[in-house]
Amino acid sequence: MKSDRVVFVHGAGSFGAAAWSRQHGMALEFDCLFLRRHGFDPVAAPLPTDFYADQHILEEALGQGGHLVAASQGAVAAMMLAVERPELVRSLVLAEPACLSLTKELPATAAHRARVEPLFERAADVTDAEFTREFARAVFASEPPPLNTAVDHHRALRLRLQAPPWTAPLTIVPGVPTLVLTGGWEPVYEEVAEYLAETGAVHRIVGGGHRPQDTEEGDALIRQFIRKHTGVGTARVN
């Protein structure tokens, strides 16, 4: 018989099980669900971000309770649910959480917003390819691959429809056991992680760029943290 339910919440890129390649094997031990957030579908047209719809999807997936593992912008809805329904969330693992509404006045987040906010303000007036190119330059200081396939164009449109993470309705952090993993490559994510650590979270820098969950250490920490809080009621962080 499998142990606790674990719900995985993707960011703005790959979704469903494809976003969690190193964590597939956890399904042998846990009751794992790899979700698709609102507006993410392999066939249907992408939809704009809806943080509350994402929160509802997570709440239904947790059922009677379990663990949330969320990456990047997916961490927003995970934290929102943990704040509103802490009795459902036994533990919370956040990989490079884009919870920038918590830190929007702090230096690294403010600098990030200064680079990216003008692009979001022009999102309706640029093409998907232009938005993807400028976003990659502003956030990753790199050039994105060309949009050669229908899947590429689908992904580019979805990225252009994403809401700026600093606009998320998140103002406080949940009082549940929380692990934050970061890659150590981008100050804005380290700033969010340090903020969360000051409120009781455990923070570990494991490399891997924006996907610390793909590293051997990051994957091991996720499994260890969930096992530590398996089969117990929701515990508050002191």
N, C-alpha and C positions, 0 to 999 in steps of 0.2 A: 504493500500500500504506500502511495506517495505521501510526502510530507506537505507542508504548507503551500498555499498558492503564492506564486510570484508573478507579478504583472510587469512586463517590460514596455517602456514608453519611449519611442524614438524621437529624434530631433527633426531637422528640416530636410535631411537627405533621404537615405534609404528608410523604408518603413516595414513593419511586420517583422517576421523572423530574419529577413535579410539585413536588418540593422544590428543584429546581435549574433554575429557568426561564432564568436568564442563561447557564447552562453547557451548554444543549442543543447549541449550535453546536460545542462542542469535539469532538463525535462525528465531525465532518468531518476532524479532524486526528488524533484519538486513538481507541483502542479503548475506548469508554466503557461502563461498566455502572452503572446507577442502581438501587441495591438497595432491597429492603424488609427492614427488621430483623425479628427474631423478634417475632411477635404482631401485625404490621402487615399487614393484608389488607383489600382493599375489600369483601369479603363475609363471611369467617369472623369469628367473635367475637374481640375483642382478647384478648391474653394478657399476663400480668405480665412485667415486664422480666426478661430472662435475658442477662446480659452475656457469659457464655461461649458461649451459642448465637449471639449476634451475632458474636462473634469467629470462630466456625467458619464462619459465612456469609461473612464477609469473606475468610477464608483460602481458601475454595473459589473465590471470585470472582477473587482475585488470580492464581490458577493458578501460573505460573512466576515471577510477580513483576510489580510495577508501582507505581502511585502511589495513595495514599489521600487523598481529600478528604472531610472529615467535619464535621458541624455539631452544635453543642450536645451533647446526650447521646450522639449517635452517635460523638463523638470518644473516648468511653471505650473502646469495643471496638477502635477504630482504634489507639489508643495501646497497648492490651493486646497486640494482634497485633504491633505494631512492636517491643515489648519482647521478646516471645517468639520472633518470627520476623523479625528485622531484615534477613535476607538477601532477604526477599520484598519489602521496602518501599524503593523508590528515593527517594521523597519523601513527606512527610506535610504536608497542609494542614488546619488546624483553624480553623473559623469559630466564634467565641464558645464554646470548648470548656467543657462542664460537667464538668470533671475535678476536682470539688471534694474528692475524697478526698485529693488532693495538698496542698490548702491549707486543710483543715478547721479547723486551729488558728489560722489567720491572721485578722486583724480583720474584713475585709469578708465572708469566708466564714462566720465565726462569727456575724456579725450576720444574714446571709442565713438561716442555719440556725435562728437564734432566731425569725425571722419565719415560716418555712415548716415546720419540723419538727413543730410541734404539729398542723398540718393533716394531714401524712402519718401521724401516729400515730392520727388519727381517721378515716382514709380508709375503713375498713370500716364506719363508723357513719354516714356522710353519703351523700347522694344524689350522682349524677354532676353534676347541676346545681349543687348546693351546693359541691362540691369545685372545680369549674371557676371558680365565682364567687370563692371565697375565694383560690384560687391566683392568679387574675388580679389581685386586689387586693394580695396580698402580694408578688408578683414584679414586676408591671408597673404597679401603682398605677392600675389602670383597671378598667372594668366590661366583662365579656365580652359578646358578642352573645347574644341568646336562642337556646335550642336548639329550632329550628323544624322540622328535618328529621331523618330517620333517620340521615343522615350526621353531623349535628351530635351526636346522642346517641351514635353509635358513637365519635366523636372524644372526647367527654367521658368515656366509660367508659375508653377507652384511656389518657387522661391520668391518671385516678384509679388505674390499675394500674401506672403507672410507678414504679420504685424511686427513692428519694432518691439523687441522684448522688454524695453523699458516702459512700454505702455501697459504691461500686464497688470491686472488688478490684484497685486500681491504686495502687502505692506508689512506683514509680520511673518515670522518663521514658526514652523510647527514644533511642538514639544514632544517629538517622537525620536527614537534612536536614529541618527543620521550619519551616513558616511559620504564624504565628498571626495571624488577623484578628479585630479587635474593633470594636464600634460606638462605644465611648466614652461609653456612656449609663449603664452599671451597674458599680459598683465591684467586684462579685464576679468578673466576667469579666475586668476589667483586672488584678485580683490574680492570677488563674490565668495570664493571659498574661505578666505580669511574672515570675512564678515560672518559667515555661517559658523565657522569655528569658534568665534567669540560668543556665539549664542548656544554652544554646546555640541556642535557637530564634530566628528572626527575627520580631519583633512589629511589626505595622502597625495603626494606628487609622484606619479609613476611613469611619466613619459607618454609617448604615443600621440603627441599632438592633440588634436581636438577629439580623438577617440581613445582615451586612456583605458576604456573597457576592453580594447583589443590587445593590450599588453598582457604578458603572462602574470605579472604582479597584480595588475588591475583586476584581472579575472579571478585570481586567487583571493584577493581581498573582498570582492563581491560575494563569493561563495562563503567565505569564513564569516563575514558579517551577518549574512542571512542565517547561516546555521546557528550562530550565537543567539539569535532572537527567534528561532523556530520553536513552535509549540508553546509559546508563552503569550500572555496577554500583553496589550500595549503598555510599554514602560516609558515613563517620562524621563527626559534627560535632565539631570540635576545641574 
